[in-house]
Each structure stands twice: as C-alpha cells, then as structure tokens.
Amino acid sequence: MHVTVKYFGAPLAKLGPTASQYNLPAGATVANLLELIGTELPEQEKKLLEMTTCMVKGVIVKREHGLQDGDEVHILFPLLGG
C-alpha cells in the first residue's frame, strides 16, 4: 500500500522534506506509519512524532486508524502560545 505523508509545523521541518512517500503492508495503521518514519530519524527527533496529531482525508484520527492505499496523511505539530 502506498501513502503520502505531509508535515506541518515548524518543529517538523527538521524531519526533512515537507512531503514523503511510503510503502506499507495492507492493514497498516497510522501507528505503523509513524514507526516507519521513526526508523529514519535520530532518537531525539523521534520524540517529535509522539507530540503530533494526524489527519487522514481532513479528519483527525487516532494512531489505531487503518490506512488505505493512496491515503494522504497530514502530520501536524501542535502550536503553542496564546
């Protein structure tokens, strides 16, 4: 299964390009995707992924959300301030 990931939020700029493509096995979840992304990052930057919110098809989803071929996953870093 092929998914596209787009990153939003200043701290996530450290992760590299603003969009990436990943191949996952059928039945993969958002958690599986984040684990795969984490294998490409230094340990300190993996922690950024723990603080993110994920969206699929414009809807905020939990880590257990099942992905489908062609999905576009938006990974958002929460904004701080007031």
C-alpha positions as CSV (number, residue, x, y, z in Angstrom):
1,M,0.0,0.0,0.0
2,H,1.3,3.4,-0.9
3,V,0.7,6.5,1.2
4,T,1.8,10.1,1.1
5,V,2.8,12.0,4.2
6,K,2.8,15.8,4.5
7,Y,4.4,17.5,7.5
8,F,3.0,20.8,9.0
9,G,4.5,22.8,11.9
10,A,7.9,24.4,12.4
11,P,9.5,21.7,14.5
12,L,8.6,19.1,11.9
13,A,10.8,21.0,9.3
14,K,13.7,19.1,11.0
15,L,12.3,15.9,9.6
16,G,13.3,16.8,6.1
17,P,11.1,17.3,3.0
18,T,7.6,18.6,3.6
19,A,6.1,15.5,1.9
20,S,7.3,11.9,1.6
21,Q,6.0,8.7,0.1
22,Y,5.9,5.4,2.0
23,N,5.0,1.8,1.1
24,L,3.3,-0.1,3.9
25,P,1.8,-3.6,4.1
26,A,-2.0,-4.0,3.8
27,G,-3.8,-3.4,7.1
28,A,-1.2,-0.9,8.3
29,T,-2.2,1.8,10.8
30,V,-1.1,5.4,11.4
31,A,1.0,3.9,14.3
32,N,2.7,1.6,11.9
33,L,3.4,4.6,9.6
34,L,4.8,6.7,12.5
35,E,7.1,3.7,13.5
36,L,8.4,3.5,9.9
37,I,9.1,7.3,9.8
38,G,10.8,7.0,13.2
39,T,13.3,4.4,11.9
40,E,14.7,7.2,9.6
41,L,15.2,9.7,12.4
42,P,17.7,10.2,15.2
43,E,16.4,9.3,18.6
44,Q,15.9,12.9,19.8
45,E,13.8,13.7,16.7
46,K,11.6,10.6,17.1
47,K,10.1,12.3,20.2
48,L,8.6,15.0,17.9
49,L,6.4,12.3,16.4
50,E,4.9,11.5,19.8
51,M,3.6,15.0,20.1
52,T,1.9,15.1,16.7
53,T,-1.7,15.0,15.6
54,C,-2.5,13.0,12.4
55,M,-5.2,13.7,9.8
56,V,-6.5,11.4,7.0
57,K,-9.0,12.8,4.5
58,G,-9.3,16.0,6.5
59,V,-10.3,14.2,9.7
60,I,-8.2,13.9,12.9
61,V,-7.5,10.2,13.5
62,K,-6.1,8.1,16.3
63,R,-3.0,6.1,15.9
64,E,-5.0,2.9,15.5
65,H,-6.7,4.2,12.4
66,G,-6.3,1.9,9.4
67,L,-4.8,3.3,6.3
68,Q,-5.8,2.6,2.7
69,D,-3.8,2.6,-0.5
70,G,-3.5,6.2,-1.8
71,D,-4.2,7.9,1.6
72,E,-2.6,11.2,2.3
73,V,-1.6,11.6,5.9
74,H,-1.1,15.0,7.4
75,I,1.2,15.1,10.4
76,L,0.7,18.3,12.4
77,F,2.7,19.6,15.3
78,P,0.6,21.5,17.9
79,L,1.1,25.2,18.1
80,L,1.9,26.7,21.4
81,G,1.3,30.2,22.7
82,G,-1.7,32.4,23.4
